[in-house]
Amino acid sequence: MEMVTQAVKTAARWLDSHHGNDRQQQTLRILKVTEEAGEVAQAWIGFIGQNPRKGITHTDREVADELADVALTALVAIESLGFDAQEVLSACATKVLMRLDL
């Protein structure tokens, strides 16, 4: 997880240095999560061969890789809002675990 945290913080700083971190840039980083999610959908469709014209075009590993892109992009967006992404993610995980502790 340490490498993930480092990548998230480094990416957010890099984006800030190139584009700033105003409300518009934060909006674009949040919208980027949706773009990445679309790539997951495309990979999944390609994995299950949903498009008969194209057939199977992706592997399950490619789907997993695209999901990782979504997760990392979401963490960068959280960091860009001024929060510690690891803290926010940990709080979310705690909430889920509490709900599942029946």
MOPAC internal coordinates of N, CA, C and O (Angstrom, degrees):
PM7 1SCF
backbone

  N    0.0000 0     0.00 0     0.00 0    0    0    0
  C    1.4551 1     0.00 0     0.00 0    1    0    0
  C    1.5218 1   111.23 1     0.00 0    2    1    0
  O    1.2310 1   120.77 1   154.60 1    3    2    1
  N    1.3223 1   116.13 1   -25.40 1    3    2    1
  C    1.4613 1   119.59 1  -179.87 1    5    3    2
  C    1.5261 1   111.52 1   -61.25 1    6    5    3
  O    1.2310 1   120.47 1   139.79 1    7    6    5
  N    1.3517 1   116.70 1   -40.21 1    7    6    5
  C    1.4570 1   120.36 1   179.01 1    9    7    6
  C    1.5269 1   110.60 1   -65.99 1   10    9    7
  O    1.2310 1   120.44 1   143.53 1   11   10    9
  N    1.3185 1   116.76 1   -36.47 1   11   10    9
  C    1.4636 1   121.03 1   178.34 1   13   11   10
  C    1.5178 1   109.60 1   -63.89 1   14   13   11
  O    1.2310 1   120.49 1   132.18 1   15   14   13
  N    1.3246 1   116.66 1   -47.82 1   15   14   13
  C    1.4623 1   120.80 1   179.14 1   17   15   14
  C    1.5170 1   111.13 1   -59.10 1   18   17   15
  O    1.2310 1   120.40 1   136.13 1   19   18   17
  N    1.3118 1   116.84 1   -43.87 1   19   18   17
  C    1.4636 1   120.81 1   178.50 1   21   19   18
  C    1.5229 1   111.01 1   -62.55 1   22   21   19
  O    1.2310 1   120.09 1   136.81 1   23   22   21
  N    1.3217 1   117.43 1   -43.19 1   23   22   21
  C    1.4698 1   120.84 1   179.74 1   25   23   22
  C    1.5199 1   111.03 1   -63.88 1   26   25   23
  O    1.2310 1   120.34 1   138.10 1   27   26   25
  N    1.3321 1   116.95 1   -41.90 1   27   26   25
  C    1.4630 1   121.32 1  -179.27 1   29   27   26
  C    1.5231 1   110.20 1   -63.87 1   30   29   27
  O    1.2310 1   120.23 1   130.02 1   31   30   29
  N    1.3166 1   117.17 1   -49.98 1   31   30   29
  C    1.4658 1   120.53 1  -178.63 1   33   31   30
  C    1.5293 1   111.36 1   -63.81 1   34   33   31
  O    1.2310 1   120.41 1   139.07 1   35   34   33
  N    1.3260 1   116.82 1   -40.93 1   35   34   33
  C    1.4664 1   121.14 1  -179.95 1   37   35   34
  C    1.5246 1   110.56 1   -66.09 1   38   37   35
  O    1.2310 1   120.17 1   137.08 1   39   38   37
  N    1.3369 1   117.28 1   -42.92 1   39   38   37
  C    1.4643 1   120.55 1   179.59 1   41   39   38
  C    1.5282 1   110.83 1   -64.21 1   42   41   39
  O    1.2310 1   120.23 1   136.92 1   43   42   41
  N    1.3249 1   117.17 1   -43.08 1   43   42   41
  C    1.4671 1   120.24 1   179.79 1   45   43   42
  C    1.5231 1   110.86 1   -63.07 1   46   45   43
  O    1.2310 1   120.53 1   136.30 1   47   46   45
  N    1.3348 1   116.59 1   -43.70 1   47   46   45
  C    1.4753 1   119.72 1   177.81 1   49   47   46
  C    1.5243 1   111.15 1   -63.25 1   50   49   47
  O    1.2310 1   120.48 1   139.11 1   51   50   49
  N    1.3359 1   116.69 1   -40.89 1   51   50   49
  C    1.4588 1   120.84 1  -179.52 1   53   51   50
  C    1.5285 1   110.11 1   -63.31 1   54   53   51
  O    1.2310 1   120.63 1   134.07 1   55   54   53
  N    1.3367 1   116.41 1   -45.93 1   55   54   53
  C    1.4649 1   119.84 1   177.81 1   57   55   54
  C    1.5234 1   110.88 1   -61.84 1   58   57   55
  O    1.2310 1   120.32 1   137.03 1   59   58   57
  N    1.3391 1   116.99 1   -42.97 1   59   58   57
  C    1.4656 1   120.87 1   178.23 1   61   59   58
  C    1.5237 1   111.07 1   -58.11 1   62   61   59
  O    1.2310 1   120.41 1   137.06 1   63   62   61
  N    1.3308 1   116.82 1   -42.94 1   63   62   61
  C    1.4703 1   120.25 1  -176.60 1   65   63   62
  C    1.5279 1   112.28 1   -70.28 1   66   65   63
  O    1.2310 1   120.26 1   153.86 1   67   66   65
  N    1.3285 1   117.10 1   -26.14 1   67   66   65
  C    1.4661 1   120.39 1  -179.17 1   69   67   66
  C    1.5301 1   113.36 1   -94.02 1   70   69   67
  O    1.2310 1   120.29 1   149.39 1   71   70   69
  N    1.3270 1   117.05 1   -30.61 1   71   70   69
  C    1.4646 1   119.75 1  -173.49 1   73   71   70
  C    1.5230 1   114.19 1  -127.79 1   74   73   71
  O    1.2310 1   120.30 1   173.86 1   75   74   73
  N    1.3224 1   117.04 1    -6.14 1   75   74   73
  C    1.4595 1   119.57 1  -173.83 1   77   75   74
  C    1.5153 1   109.32 1    82.29 1   78   77   75
  O    1.2310 1   121.06 1     5.67 1   79   78   77
  N    1.3277 1   115.59 1  -174.33 1   79   78   77
  C    1.4632 1   119.88 1  -178.90 1   81   79   78
  C    1.5192 1   109.97 1  -143.34 1   82   81   79
  O    1.2310 1   121.43 1  -130.77 1   83   82   81
  N    1.3336 1   114.87 1    49.23 1   83   82   81
  C    1.4583 1   118.35 1   177.54 1   85   83   82
  C    1.5327 1   109.27 1   -85.41 1   86   85   83
  O    1.2310 1   120.49 1     1.59 1   87   86   85
  N    1.3019 1   116.68 1  -178.41 1   87   86   85
  C    1.4683 1   121.75 1  -176.22 1   89   87   86
  C    1.5341 1   111.06 1   -58.57 1   90   89   87
  O    1.2310 1   120.10 1   141.40 1   91   90   89
  N    1.3263 1   117.42 1   -38.60 1   91   90   89
  C    1.4675 1   119.92 1   179.44 1   93   91   90
  C    1.5347 1   110.81 1   -63.94 1   94   93   91
  O    1.2310 1   120.33 1   136.20 1   95   94   93
  N    1.3083 1   116.97 1   -43.80 1   95   94   93
  C    1.4669 1   120.01 1   179.40 1   97   95   94
  C    1.5282 1   111.30 1   -65.95 1   98   97   95
  O    1.2310 1   120.53 1   141.85 1   99   98   97
  N    1.3264 1   116.58 1   -38.15 1   99   98   97
  C    1.4648 1   119.60 1   176.09 1  101   99   98
  C    1.5270 1   110.29 1   -62.53 1  102  101   99
  O    1.2310 1   121.03 1   137.98 1  103  102  101
  N    1.3256 1   115.63 1   -42.02 1  103  102  101
  C    1.4668 1   120.56 1   178.09 1  105  103  102
  C    1.5210 1   110.75 1   -59.90 1  106  105  103
  O    1.2310 1   120.61 1   134.81 1  107  106  105
  N    1.3266 1   116.45 1   -45.19 1  107  106  105
  C    1.4614 1   120.27 1  -179.64 1  109  107  106
  C    1.5235 1   111.93 1   -63.63 1  110  109  107
  O    1.2310 1   120.39 1   143.84 1  111  110  109
  N    1.3179 1   116.85 1   -36.16 1  111  110  109
  C    1.4672 1   120.19 1   178.74 1  113  111  110
  C    1.5223 1   111.06 1   -69.33 1  114  113  111
  O    1.2310 1   120.29 1   144.80 1  115  114  113
  N    1.3128 1   117.06 1   -35.20 1  115  114  113
  C    1.4630 1   120.46 1   176.03 1  117  115  114
  C    1.5294 1   109.82 1   -69.08 1  118  117  115
  O    1.2310 1   120.27 1   136.93 1  119  118  117
  N    1.3184 1   117.09 1   -43.07 1  119  118  117
  C    1.4609 1   120.54 1   178.42 1  121  119  118
  C    1.5278 1   111.98 1   -64.29 1  122  121  119
  O    1.2310 1   120.44 1   151.08 1  123  122  121
  N    1.3145 1   116.77 1   -28.92 1  123  122  121
  C    1.4669 1   121.41 1   177.93 1  125  123  122
  C    1.5289 1   110.65 1   -60.48 1  126  125  123
  O    1.2310 1   120.21 1   148.97 1  127  126  125
  N    1.3344 1   117.20 1   -31.03 1  127  126  125
  C    1.4670 1   120.77 1   176.97 1  129  127  126
  C    1.5327 1   109.38 1   -60.41 1  130  129  127
  O    1.2310 1   120.37 1   137.88 1  131  130  129
  N    1.3245 1   116.90 1   -42.12 1  131  130  129
  C    1.4558 1   121.47 1   178.88 1  133  131  130
  C    1.5229 1   111.02 1   -65.01 1  134  133  131
  O    1.2310 1   120.52 1   138.93 1  135  134  133
  N    1.3134 1   116.61 1   -41.07 1  135  134  133
  C    1.4615 1   120.11 1   177.87 1  137  135  134
  C    1.5315 1   110.54 1   -60.17 1  138  137  135
  O    1.2310 1   120.92 1   134.30 1  139  138  137
  N    1.3214 1   115.84 1   -45.70 1  139  138  137
  C    1.4642 1   120.23 1   179.45 1  141  139  138
  C    1.5335 1   110.72 1   -64.29 1  142  141  139
  O    1.2310 1   120.10 1   142.72 1  143  142  141
  N    1.3299 1   117.42 1   -37.28 1  143  142  141
  C    1.4700 1   120.75 1   177.60 1  145  143  142
  C    1.5277 1   110.49 1   -63.22 1  146  145  143
  O    1.2310 1   120.57 1   144.29 1  147  146  145
  N    1.3155 1   116.51 1   -35.71 1  147  146  145
  C    1.4630 1   119.89 1   175.66 1  149  147  146
  C    1.5192 1   111.85 1   -62.41 1  150  149  147
  O    1.2310 1   120.57 1   144.59 1  151  150  149
  N    1.3282 1   116.52 1   -35.41 1  151  150  149
  C    1.4602 1   120.28 1   177.49 1  153  151  150
  C    1.5316 1   110.93 1   -68.32 1  154  153  151
  O    1.2310 1   120.44 1   146.83 1  155  154  153
  N    1.3413 1   116.77 1   -33.17 1  155  154  153
  C    1.4624 1   119.81 1   174.49 1  157  155  154
  C    1.5277 1   109.17 1   -63.60 1  158  157  155
  O    1.2310 1   120.41 1   133.47 1  159  158  157
  N    1.3197 1   116.83 1   -46.53 1  159  158  157
  C    1.4624 1   120.85 1  -179.61 1  161  159  158
  C    1.5294 1   110.52 1   -59.36 1  162  161  159
  O    1.2310 1   120.72 1   136.63 1  163  162  161
  N    1.3120 1   116.22 1   -43.37 1  163  162  161
  C    1.4639 1   120.76 1   179.24 1  165  163  162
  C    1.5325 1   110.66 1   -62.07 1  166  165  163
  O    1.2310 1   120.65 1   135.81 1  167  166  165
  N    1.3343 1   116.36 1   -44.19 1  167  166  165
  C    1.4657 1   120.34 1   179.16 1  169  167  166
  C    1.5277 1   110.88 1   -64.43 1  170  169  167
  O    1.2310 1   120.09 1   139.37 1  171  170  169
  N    1.3352 1   117.43 1   -40.63 1  171  170  169
  C    1.4636 1   120.40 1  -179.37 1  173  171  170
  C    1.5360 1   110.41 1   -65.18 1  174  173  171
  O    1.2310 1   120.89 1   135.63 1  175  174  173
  N    1.3274 1   115.90 1   -44.37 1  175  174  173
  C    1.4646 1   120.14 1   177.03 1  177  175  174
  C    1.5256 1   109.91 1   -58.63 1  178  177  175
  O    1.2310 1   120.80 1   139.10 1  179  178  177
  N    1.3294 1   116.07 1   -40.90 1  179  178  177
  C    1.4592 1   120.02 1   177.64 1  181  179  178
  C    1.5146 1   112.87 1   -69.37 1  182  181  179
  O    1.2310 1   120.12 1   149.45 1  183  182  181
  N    1.3086 1   117.38 1   -30.55 1  183  182  181
  C    1.4652 1   121.20 1   179.66 1  185  183  182
  C    1.5301 1   111.64 1   -72.51 1  186  185  183
  O    1.2310 1   120.87 1   138.34 1  187  186  185
  N    1.3265 1   115.93 1   -41.66 1  187  186  185
  C    1.4743 1   118.34 1  -178.78 1  189  187  186
  C    1.5237 1   112.01 1   -87.66 1  190  189  187
  O    1.2310 1   119.75 1   175.39 1  191  190  189
  N    1.3252 1   118.08 1    -4.61 1  191  190  189
  C    1.4649 1   120.99 1   177.69 1  193  191  190
  C    1.5122 1   113.31 1    70.81 1  194  193  191
  O    1.2310 1   120.47 1  -147.01 1  195  194  193
  N    1.3223 1   116.70 1    32.99 1  195  194  193
  C    1.4703 1   121.96 1  -176.76 1  197  195  194
  C    1.5237 1   111.97 1   -61.82 1  198  197  195
  O    1.2310 1   119.89 1   145.38 1  199  198  197
  N    1.3144 1   117.81 1   -34.62 1  199  198  197
  C    1.4571 1   120.76 1   179.78 1  201  199  198
  C    1.5333 1   108.39 1   -88.78 1  202  201  199
  O    1.2310 1   119.99 1   -73.18 1  203  202  201
  N    1.3411 1   117.63 1   106.82 1  203  202  201
  C    1.4679 1   119.49 1  -175.72 1  205  203  202
  C    1.5258 1   113.48 1   -63.74 1  206  205  203
  O    1.2310 1   120.56 1   155.34 1  207  206  205
  N    1.3117 1   116.53 1   -24.66 1  207  206  205
  C    1.4612 1   120.14 1   179.06 1  209  207  206
  C    1.5231 1   111.04 1   -70.19 1  210  209  207
  O    1.2310 1   120.59 1   145.37 1  211  210  209
  N    1.3250 1   116.48 1   -34.63 1  211  210  209
  C    1.4681 1   120.68 1  -176.88 1  213  211  210
  C    1.5191 1   112.84 1   -97.72 1  214  213  211
  O    1.2310 1   120.35 1   150.63 1  215  214  213
  N    1.3245 1   116.93 1   -29.37 1  215  214  213
  C    1.4508 1   119.93 1  -177.55 1  217  215  214
  C    1.5193 1   111.40 1    73.31 1  218  217  215
  O    1.2310 1   120.46 1    25.87 1  219  218  217
  N    1.3151 1   116.72 1  -154.13 1  219  218  217
  C    1.4619 1   121.91 1  -179.82 1  221  219  218
  C    1.5283 1   108.86 1   -82.41 1  222  221  219
  O    1.2310 1   121.44 1   -58.94 1  223  222  221
  N    1.3312 1   114.84 1   121.06 1  223  222  221
  C    1.4679 1   120.24 1  -175.04 1  225  223  222
  C    1.5258 1   113.27 1  -122.61 1  226  225  223
  O    1.2310 1   120.10 1   171.10 1  227  226  225
  N    1.3342 1   117.42 1    -8.90 1  227  226  225
  C    1.4531 1   121.01 1  -176.06 1  229  227  226
  C    1.5283 1   110.20 1  -134.55 1  230  229  227
  O    1.2310 1   121.26 1   -18.06 1  231  230  229
  N    1.3124 1   115.20 1   161.94 1  231  230  229
  C    1.4642 1   121.52 1   175.14 1  233  231  230
  C    1.5232 1   109.37 1  -105.48 1  234  233  231
  O    1.2310 1   121.03 1   -15.33 1  235  234  233
  N    1.3258 1   115.63 1   164.67 1  235  234  233
  C    1.4621 1   118.38 1   176.37 1  237  235  234
  C    1.5254 1   110.98 1   -64.68 1  238  237  235
  O    1.2310 1   119.71 1   150.63 1  239  238  237
  N    1.3175 1   118.16 1   -29.37 1  239  238  237
  C    1.4723 1   120.44 1   176.38 1  241  239  238
  C    1.5185 1   110.77 1   -66.32 1  242  241  239
  O    1.2310 1   120.08 1   142.43 1  243  242  241
  N    1.3189 1   117.45 1   -37.57 1  243  242  241
  C    1.4645 1   119.96 1   176.89 1  245  243  242
  C    1.5266 1   110.66 1   -64.70 1  246  245  243
  O    1.2310 1   120.38 1   142.85 1  247  246  245
  N    1.3219 1   116.87 1   -37.15 1  247  246  245
  C    1.4664 1   120.34 1   175.43 1  249  247  246
  C    1.5240 1   109.36 1   -62.41 1  250  249  247
  O    1.2310 1   120.51 1   133.09 1  251  250  249
  N    1.3282 1   116.64 1   -46.91 1  251  250  249
  C    1.4688 1   120.81 1   179.06 1  253  251  250
  C    1.5247 1   111.19 1   -60.75 1  254  253  251
  O    1.2310 1   120.28 1   138.82 1  255  254  253
  N    1.3187 1   117.07 1   -41.18 1  255  254  253
  C    1.4651 1   120.85 1   178.49 1  257  255  254
  C    1.5267 1   111.36 1   -62.57 1  258  257  255
  O    1.2310 1   120.51 1   139.81 1  259  258  257
  N    1.3184 1   116.64 1   -40.19 1  259  258  257
  C    1.4670 1   120.02 1   177.99 1  261  259  258
  C    1.5300 1   111.01 1   -67.09 1  262  261  259
  O    1.2310 1   120.51 1   142.29 1  263  262  261
  N    1.3333 1   116.63 1   -37.71 1  263  262  261
  C    1.4699 1   119.48 1   175.70 1  265  263  262
  C    1.5255 1   111.05 1   -62.51 1  266  265  263
  O    1.2310 1   120.64 1   141.26 1  267  266  265
  N    1.3273 1   116.38 1   -38.74 1  267  266  265
  C    1.4649 1   119.89 1   177.02 1  269  267  266
  C    1.5279 1   110.36 1   -63.50 1  270  269  267
  O    1.2310 1   120.06 1   141.96 1  271  270  269
  N    1.3381 1   117.49 1   -38.04 1  271  270  269
  C    1.4634 1   120.61 1   176.08 1  273  271  270
  C    1.5270 1   110.83 1   -59.83 1  274  273  271
  O    1.2310 1   120.38 1   138.67 1  275  274  273
  N    1.3352 1   116.87 1   -41.33 1  275  274  273
  C    1.4716 1   121.12 1   178.20 1  277  275  274
  C    1.5239 1   110.03 1   -60.90 1  278  277  275
  O    1.2310 1   121.13 1   131.77 1  279  278  277
  N    1.3360 1   115.45 1   -48.23 1  279  278  277
  C    1.4673 1   120.06 1  -177.78 1  281  279  278
  C    1.5263 1   111.20 1   -60.98 1  282  281  279
  O    1.2310 1   120.51 1   133.08 1  283  282  281
  N    1.3205 1   116.63 1   -46.92 1  283  282  281
  C    1.4629 1   119.92 1  -178.87 1  285  283  282
  C    1.5248 1   111.17 1   -65.49 1  286  285  283
  O    1.2310 1   120.57 1   139.04 1  287  286  285
  N    1.3157 1   116.51 1   -40.96 1  287  286  285
  C    1.4664 1   120.57 1   178.71 1  289  287  286
  C    1.5251 1   110.78 1   -62.98 1  290  289  287
  O    1.2310 1   120.26 1   139.76 1  291  290  289
  N    1.3272 1   117.11 1   -40.24 1  291  290  289
  C    1.4682 1   120.65 1   177.85 1  293  291  290
  C    1.5231 1   110.63 1   -64.55 1  294  293  291
  O    1.2310 1   120.26 1   139.39 1  295  294  293
  N    1.3173 1   117.11 1   -40.61 1  295  294  293
  C    1.4662 1   120.45 1   179.14 1  297  295  294
  C    1.5314 1   111.07 1   -65.38 1  298  297  295
  O    1.2310 1   120.16 1   141.39 1  299  298  297
  N    1.3187 1   117.30 1   -38.61 1  299  298  297
  C    1.4721 1   120.13 1   176.63 1  301  299  298
  C    1.5266 1   109.81 1   -63.92 1  302  301  299
  O    1.2310 1   120.17 1   139.59 1  303  302  301
  N    1.3241 1   117.27 1   -40.41 1  303  302  301
  C    1.4672 1   120.22 1   178.07 1  305  303  302
  C    1.5294 1   110.88 1   -62.74 1  306  305  303
  O    1.2310 1   120.30 1   138.24 1  307  306  305
  N    1.3299 1   117.03 1   -41.76 1  307  306  305
  C    1.4662 1   120.66 1   177.12 1  309  307  306
  C    1.5217 1   110.35 1   -60.56 1  310  309  307
  O    1.2310 1   120.59 1   133.03 1  311  310  309
  N    1.3058 1   116.47 1   -46.97 1  311  310  309
  C    1.4710 1   121.79 1   179.45 1  313  311  310
  C    1.5271 1   110.35 1   -60.73 1  314  313  311
  O    1.2310 1   120.50 1   141.37 1  315  314  313
  N    1.3335 1   116.64 1   -38.63 1  315  314  313
  C    1.4619 1   121.77 1  -179.11 1  317  315  314
  C    1.5213 1   112.67 1   -67.16 1  318  317  315
  O    1.2310 1   120.73 1   158.19 1  319  318  317
  N    1.3358 1   116.20 1   -21.81 1  319  318  317
  C    1.4655 1   120.01 1   176.41 1  321  319  318
  C    1.5245 1   111.99 1   -81.67 1  322  321  319
  O    1.2310 1   120.89 1   178.02 1  323  322  321
  N    1.3354 1   115.90 1    -1.98 1  323  322  321
  C    1.4578 1   120.05 1   176.85 1  325  323  322
  C    1.5189 1   114.37 1    98.00 1  326  325  323
  O    1.2310 1   120.52 1  -171.29 1  327  326  325
  N    1.3136 1   116.61 1     8.71 1  327  326  325
  C    1.4613 1   120.70 1   178.93 1  329  327  326
  C    1.5217 1   109.82 1  -103.47 1  330  329  327
  O    1.2310 1   120.98 1   -24.04 1  331  330  329
  N    1.3170 1   115.73 1   155.96 1  331  330  329
  C    1.4582 1   120.41 1   172.79 1  333  331  330
  C    1.5203 1   106.65 1   -79.14 1  334  333  331
  O    1.2310 1   120.40 1   -67.31 1  335  334  333
  N    1.3263 1   116.83 1   112.69 1  335  334  333
  C    1.4626 1   121.37 1  -174.24 1  337  335  334
  C    1.5265 1   112.08 1   -59.54 1  338  337  335
  O    1.2310 1   120.26 1   142.64 1  339  338  337
  N    1.3252 1   117.11 1   -37.36 1  339  338  337
  C    1.4645 1   119.86 1  -179.74 1  341  339  338
  C    1.5298 1   110.71 1   -65.88 1  342  341  339
  O    1.2310 1   120.33 1   140.06 1  343  342  341
  N    1.3302 1   116.97 1   -39.94 1  343  342  341
  C    1.4688 1   120.21 1   177.69 1  345  343  342
  C    1.5237 1   111.40 1   -64.16 1  346  345  343
  O    1.2310 1   120.60 1   136.25 1  347  346  345
  N    1.3283 1   116.45 1   -43.75 1  347  346  345
  C    1.4646 1   120.75 1  -179.40 1  349  347  346
  C    1.5252 1   109.82 1   -64.85 1  350  349  347
  O    1.2310 1   120.39 1   136.30 1  351  350  349
  N    1.3253 1   116.86 1   -43.70 1  351  350  349
  C    1.4578 1   120.40 1   179.24 1  353  351  350
  C    1.5279 1   111.41 1   -64.93 1  354  353  351
  O    1.2310 1   120.36 1   139.15 1  355  354  353
  N    1.3149 1   116.91 1   -40.85 1  355  354  353
  C    1.4681 1   120.66 1   178.09 1  357  355  354
  C    1.5221 1   111.22 1   -63.43 1  358  357  355
  O    1.2310 1   120.46 1   138.84 1  359  358  357
  N    1.3286 1   116.73 1   -41.16 1  359  358  357
  C    1.4623 1   120.28 1   178.01 1  361  359  358
  C    1.5248 1   110.69 1   -63.56 1  362  361  359
  O    1.2310 1   120.50 1   140.44 1  363  362  361
  N    1.3011 1   116.65 1   -39.56 1  363  362  361
  C    1.4618 1   121.13 1   177.96 1  365  363  362
  C    1.5290 1   110.20 1   -64.91 1  366  365  363
  O    1.2310 1   120.36 1   136.42 1  367  366  365
  N    1.3292 1   116.93 1   -43.58 1  367  366  365
  C    1.4641 1   120.96 1   178.96 1  369  367  366
  C    1.5234 1   110.86 1   -62.71 1  370  369  367
  O    1.2310 1   120.50 1   139.84 1  371  370  369
  N    1.3206 1   116.65 1   -40.16 1  371  370  369
  C    1.4664 1   120.88 1   177.91 1  373  371  370
  C    1.5186 1   110.70 1   -61.98 1  374  373  371
  O    1.2310 1   120.69 1   136.47 1  375  374  373
  N    1.3247 1   116.30 1   -43.53 1  375  374  373
  C    1.4642 1   121.53 1   178.93 1  377  375  374
  C    1.5328 1   110.52 1   -60.36 1  378  377  375
  O    1.2310 1   120.56 1   136.36 1  379  378  377
  N    1.3123 1   116.54 1   -43.64 1  379  378  377
  C    1.4677 1   120.65 1   179.12 1  381  379  378
  C    1.5242 1   110.34 1   -63.52 1  382  381  379
  O    1.2310 1   120.56 1   134.17 1  383  382  381
  N    1.3185 1   116.54 1   -45.83 1  383  382  381
  C    1.4650 1   119.97 1  -179.82 1  385  383  382
  C    1.5203 1   111.59 1   -62.18 1  386  385  383
  O    1.2310 1   120.32 1   142.27 1  387  386  385
  N    1.3211 1   116.99 1   -37.73 1  387  386  385
  C    1.4654 1   119.98 1   178.84 1  389  387  386
  C    1.5351 1   110.54 1   -66.01 1  390  389  387
  O    1.2310 1   120.38 1   141.49 1  391  390  389
  N    1.3337 1   116.87 1   -38.51 1  391  390  389
  C    1.4605 1   120.59 1   178.17 1  393  391  390
  C    1.5221 1   111.97 1   -66.80 1  394  393  391
  O    1.2310 1   120.66 1   146.67 1  395  394  393
  N    1.3249 1   116.35 1   -33.33 1  395  394  393
  C    1.4676 1   120.47 1  -176.89 1  397  395  394
  C    1.5157 1   112.88 1   -85.09 1  398  397  395
  O    1.2310 1   120.45 1   167.01 1  399  398  397
  N    1.3114 1   116.75 1   -12.99 1  399  398  397
  C    1.4596 1   120.98 1   179.23 1  401  399  398
  C    1.5231 1   108.22 1   -80.02 1  402  401  399
  O    1.2310 1   120.95 1   -99.35 1  403  402  401
  N    1.2974 1   115.79 1    80.65 1  403  402  401
  C    1.4598 1   121.39 1  -174.82 1  405  403  402
  C    1.4675 1   109.35 1   -79.20 1  406  405  403
  O    1.2310 1   120.10 1   180.00 1  407  406  405

